[in-house]
Amino acid sequence: MDSQYEEIKENGVSNNNHVTKKLKLSPWISDSEIRDEFSHHEPGVARINNGSFGSCPASIIAAQKQWHLRFLRQPDDFYFNQLGKGILESRTVVKNLINADDVEEVSIVDNATTAAAIVLQQIGWSFAEGRFQKGDAVVMLHCAYGAVKKSIQAYVSRSGGYVIEVQLPFPVSSNEDIIIKFRKALLKGKSNGRKVRLALIDHITSMPSVLIPVRELVKICREEGVDQVFVDGAHAIGSVQVDMQEIGADFYTSNFHKWFFCPPSVAFLYCRKSSILSDLHHPVVSHEYGNGLAIESAWIGTRDYSSQLVIPSALDFVNRFEGGIQEIRKMNHDAVVKMGKMLTKAWGTTLGSPPDMCSSMIMVGLPASLGISSESDALKLRTHLRESFCVEVPIHYQELKDGEIGSRDEDGCITGYARISHQIYNTVDDYHKFRDAINDLVRDGFTCKMLLPN
Ligand SMILES: Cc1ncc(COP(=O)(O)O)c(C=O)c1O
């Protein structure tokens, strides 16, 4: 990525018979090309929150525009001759990326929220149609994504499912801490003759962000006879390895618009062939209803499908980096850990997890003197950092339960963590800007009580 040009001596003979030195363009993307790809980002903003909405390089925005124009130019031809082929190409790229057995296992959907609705709707029908008994359990992490928890409420609790939430220990120091709690919850789910019908497991939790030992948890689910396992890997593709054979879940979703450079919005939903593939339907019903989930998902009425068609272009983009997506992942992980450590050192705080339990995002303890004592404080501080310091970073409030001993800095318990991300467009200056903003606040005796509600 660093050297733009390689100087080589050519043995050929030039027009004037001299042996010439030529500049050969490196096959890999250069730093200045990376800057150009993201030159539409608002200047002067430290954007260290790739996790929420991802980022899309200019070359992929251009590819998306081309797809959109192909539709607008001749909609009939696009609909009959291009759309289906294009989506199949995207599904094939995904199948290979995630090591699925068959392209039939891969559907392209808008986002992880839609994927969750597809899976949970089917669970709801199983309760409603008597295949599951009222009171049968669903197990999930308590910090599952808010929208997904609401879907559980809408589709599962309402149909008679009993929901068990596993408290994620945080700050967390080992995978074993999570595994023990999860196993306990499964045993609780199976008590009183109940069956555990579904385990919903995050691959990377959103807030606080922790890389979950998903392979181990899926294995435990199999040992304990859980009917279906759904992994919410919204943040995973492009930031950690995603391999369907290794993970072994029935359902897995991940967003391409977070860490794989696609425009909003595009995700995949993997459904293992052996699972109840035929009973899965897109919640938006079109005339493709009954033709299989992948086909149903590929037409949910007239709309812009361009974001779903650029997955091959996104793959081309990551392959402009030496080592491709694996190297990008590694570089982002190493960089975010380095920046996290730099910040904790500057503020006298601690990280929320060991480096091997994070992906391209890491939780960084904030000074206790900021007085973060509620979720509302966390949101107010996030807004203040954006509006007064041009720093985009989500803040997590960590409630301390009675008798609980959290991490401490010199002023007391750490109740606030920043979730910092690293993506290829970030520079050290982004994190220095954040460091200095917090240092200024601490120096000025700021506390969250000084802020008006959002
Ligand atoms: C763990 C998790 N699940 C689901 C989602 C929802 O993703 P989307 O808004 O793209 O549907 C998110 C979004 O950040 C997430 O972090």
The ligand as an SDF file (V2000), in Angstrom:
LIG
                    3D

 16 16  0  0  0  0  0  0  0  0999 V2000
  -25.1550   -6.6870   15.9050 C   0  0  0  0  0  0  0  0  0  0  0  0
  -26.0230   -5.9310   14.9410 C   0  0  0  0  0  0  0  0  0  0  0  0
  -27.0860   -6.5290   14.4250 N   0  0  0  0  0  0  0  0  0  0  0  0
  -27.8920   -5.9130   13.5250 C   0  0  0  0  0  0  0  0  0  0  0  0
  -27.6250   -4.6220   13.1310 C   0  0  0  0  0  0  0  0  0  0  0  0
  -28.5430   -3.9500   12.1650 C   0  0  0  0  0  0  0  0  0  0  0  0
  -27.8990   -3.6490   10.9900 O   0  0  0  0  0  0  0  0  0  0  0  0
  -28.7270   -2.8650    9.8500 P   0  0  0  0  0  0  0  0  0  0  0  0
  -29.1200   -1.5520   10.4430 O   0  0  0  0  0  0  0  0  0  0  0  0
  -27.7960   -2.7210    8.7250 O   0  0  0  0  0  0  0  0  0  0  0  0
  -29.9060   -3.7120    9.5620 O   0  0  0  0  0  0  0  0  0  0  0  0
  -26.5250   -3.9450   13.6700 C   0  0  0  0  0  0  0  0  0  0  0  0
  -26.2370   -2.5500   13.2730 C   0  0  0  0  0  0  0  0  0  0  0  0
  -25.3140   -1.9350   13.6850 O   0  0  0  0  0  0  0  0  0  0  0  0
  -25.7110   -4.6170   14.5990 C   0  0  0  0  0  0  0  0  0  0  0  0
  -24.6660   -4.0110   15.1510 O   0  0  0  0  0  0  0  0  0  0  0  0
  1  2  1  0
  2  3  1  0
  2 15  2  0
  3  4  2  0
  4  5  1  0
  5  6  1  0
  5 12  2  0
  6  7  1  0
  7  8  1  0
  8  9  2  0
  8 10  1  0
  8 11  1  0
 12 13  1  0
 12 15  1  0
 13 14  2  0
 15 16  1  0
M  END
$$$$
